[in-house]
């Protein structure tokens, strides 16, 4: 078996004894879900209260299925109710969690997991390797409602399974209740990352519901049963999601009895934090006066490198956007640095590819598309768009260049960026209009692959060692040069080769412009000083949620 330590996709084995030792020496925050003793005896810090209130900017959709959720608001609930086989540590390496240990075969085509003993679902039934097989076989079903993930396509036997030639997916085998293996057709660099993002679900809960109905099974979706640190209690649409501690959690009994996700308007969240209505809130406004107000109120401000970015998704199947020069022109036309400086007050970075800004695979020679009205107009002219009648609006073959910017409400900075982008496009002769709706309505535009659109403002979370995850936003990357390059990324497991192939793919994406990359805002949290053991890091906010507690 492979045993190299620093390559996060290689073999890393963590036994129960090793985990216990980590806790003793104070390393439990590295990403492993082990119990911290800091919240067990809080007499020195003050009396603990029985509830943590965490603010969400937008209402969850209620799709609390760990394999089909598609918004960060649902993800927050999923990550506290369900458990993952592995989690990410602060260095973007992989740490065993629901799995006791894991190992790769010598040729990197088989990934073996040993599960923890004695883990129970919230309804008291035992978790077994059969649950793992069921979970990840479901995503290979041709009726999987959100589209078959790339992960499933790499599994052995995928074609026969998805074409209903067999009822058993050869790529996942179960040895006994605690051992399950994943067999890939070729080495697959993104395998472990998929597990960090998609938790295990219960076979006995979901097996009687056809996969095609998973997104319409409202009763199951809104009453999730997991193995995570908190159990689901109630979802009141538009108001809150209430959870309670899972005393049998394998990472240790949570330090706080109740956990509530509250839907709070960004305009009032500062007041909610200051008066104790909310204990933790993501920062939506980096205005120095707002940050000072938090600090003056004794609220701690935590800032870290972002794990997500904001985009103007482009429908590359739309005839007026099918020309690469037109898409490039749109990037040049938008003053993205001005958005970062004026709306984020410098707390973020302009991005030029679908990748986390500090990812080691990000090449330094990408086109930065520095703001240039002249360059944008030149490219549009080369593509045949000119103002033939002098009315200030570009036209081609008798068609005016109109452009509707769809955007969801709920993210203040994104909402404020919409009219700036609109004006930038008007400045180069594009008749840009705005159309706002609630988050789920706007997301539905992107989810409908047959629907034509101009642009959709949307945000997404990056994934280490996985690229192309946002391609469905832009109807791009499923064939040709991009697909060939992305396949190379997936099969390159050795570090040097992987970094080169990933950089090559990102250069192709950067040139093709499947969407206008805007910015990656720094992640920030406003945290009441009474909150203890809250220690998020890039990609992982809730990894040690069982340790959090609040004092009076």
Secondary structure, 3 states (H helix, E strand, C coil): CCCCCCCCCCCCCCCHHHHHHHHHCCCHHHCCCCCCCCCCCCCCCCCECCEEEEEECCCCCCCCCCCCCCCHHHHHHHHHHCCCCEEECCCCCEEECCEEEEEECCCCCEEEEEECCCCECCCCCECCHHHHHHHHHHCCCCCCCCCCCHHHHCECCHHHHHCCCCCCCCCEEEEECCEEEEEECCCCCCHHHHHHHCCCCCHHHHCCCCHHHCCCCHHHHCCCCCCCCEEEEEEECCCEEEEEECCCCCCCCCCCCEEEEEECCCCCHHHHHHCCCCCEEECCCCCHHHHHHHHHCCEEEEEECCCEEEEEEECCCCHHHCCHHHHHHHHHHCCHHHHHHHHCCCCEEECCCCCCCCCCCCCCCCCCCCCCHHHHHHHHHHCCCECCCCCCCCEECCEECEEEEEEECCCHHHHHHHHHHHHHHHCCCCEEEEEEECHHHHHHHHHCCCCCCCEEEEEEECECCECCCCHHHHCCCCCHHHHHHHHHHHHCCCHHHHHHHHHHHHHHHHHHCCEEEEEEECEEEEEECCEECCCCECCECCCCHHHCEEEC
